[in-house]
Amino acid sequence: MLRIGTCSWKYESWEGIVYSNKNSRNYLKEYSQKYNTVEIDQWFWSLFQPAKVVLPQKNVVADYKKFVPDDFLFTIKVPNSITLTHFYKDSKDDTIKPNPFFLSVELFNEFLNAIEPIMKQVGFLIFQFEYLNKQKMKSLSEFQMKFMEFHKQLNQKTPPIGIETRNPNYLNEKYFSFLSEQNLAPVFLEGYYMPPVNEVYSKYKNLVKDLAVIRLHGPDRKGIEKIANDNWNQIYINRDKEIKSILEMIRDLQSKEVDLFVNVNNHFEGSAPLTIEKITSKIVSTS
């Protein structure tokens, strides 16, 4: 299985590319007529001081189910109330404050209950962890121990889980062996300060088993936002070189029959739908 979609979907500037007009009343319904997967990132932002958590509203989740075909799959970023070790700091001088909900099984089960209406259409749950310095996490070993303890308490009916780390130094054999042993899928992040996904994959591809996710972000989020000015309807920064190497990775994963989601962000080149057109046209032309 190969599914390619975007990170989020409600962008007026996709008129003429994805949507018939900028006043579309139902972006998701129209989106799902063109793509068969999308990443939901809006539920990630869920943690507020002093200790408030906001989970998805069931009526919103039920609407999402109504708007898409039965074979449509969502990849969902798990709320950061579960994945943040500490609250975000308001300023650099603030001391860090531990998040009491970090890897809370109880809160995670509440989240699963909230998204129950679309549970059969959840292809993947992404646990995205920010860069963890020594104050937040002493070592990769400590991270693995904490996640293993959390993971073993989950219901067997939990959708597939993958891990995205923002620690380049975690990307080693020990990390990928851990994912494989725990039946967790790798989430390969292209962008920010992470090494190119194809380079990482080439080193540890023998440890990638049944499922993987590639998330395409650019290295300079604020920079491209300034250039685009909310007009995500054209390519501003050409990344054909990166796409070529990513296509090699996709083909290799397909040859190994690994199910793969490719989630493309506007910040990668300037327009996620146009980047997807590039990728799919090259896959078709070589198949």
C-alpha positions, 0 to 999 in steps of 0.5 A: 500500500502506498498512500500520498496525501497532505498535512492538513487540508483547509487552505483557500489558496488551493482553489483550482488545484484541489478545490473548485472555489475558495468558498467551498463549504466542505473542504475535507469532502472535496479533498477526499475526492482527489486523495485517499489519505490526509494527516490530521495535525490540529489535535496535536495542539492540546496542552495549555498551562497550568494543566489543561488538556483539550481533546477532539470533539466527538461531533467534529470527528463524526463529521469527518467520518461522514465527509470521506469515503469508507476506504479513506485513511487518516494519519493522526498526530497524537496530542502533544499533551501526551508527547511533550515531556515539559510545557513549552517555555514562554521565554528562554529564561523560564525554568522548564515545568514537567508535563504531568500527562506525558505518556499518560495511558489514561489520557491516551485512552481518552483520546482514542475514545474521542476519535472512536467514530473514525477508528476504522479509518485510522491508518496510523498514529504519529507520536511526534517528540520534540528535540529532547535535550539532556534536561528533558530526557537523559538519553535514548535508553531512558526514552526507550524505557519510558515509551516501552513501559507506556506501549505495553499497557495499551489495548491490542486494538490500538491503531498502528503507532509510529515514532517521530523523533527530532533528535538526530543523534537518536537515529542509530541502530539501537533506535531502529532495532527498538522500533522493530522489536516493539512493532512500532513504525518509523516516521521519517522526517525530511526537513528542519535539522534532521538528516535526509530521510533517504540517507537514514533509511539506507543505513537501517532499511533492514530494520523497517518491517511492515509500515512506515511514514515519510513526512516532507517538511522543509528546513525553513518553516518561517522563511517559506511562510514569509515568501508564500504569505498564505498563498500555498498555490505554487512552488517557491523552492524547488526540491527536485533533488530531494524528491529524486532521492525520496522516490528511490526510497519509496520504490525500495519500500514498495519492493519490500512490500512495506505499507507506506504513507507519504505526508506532504506539507506546504512548507516543503516546496510551497504547495503540497498538492503540486509537490504530490503531482511531481511525486505521483507523475514520476512514480507512474512514469517509471512503473 
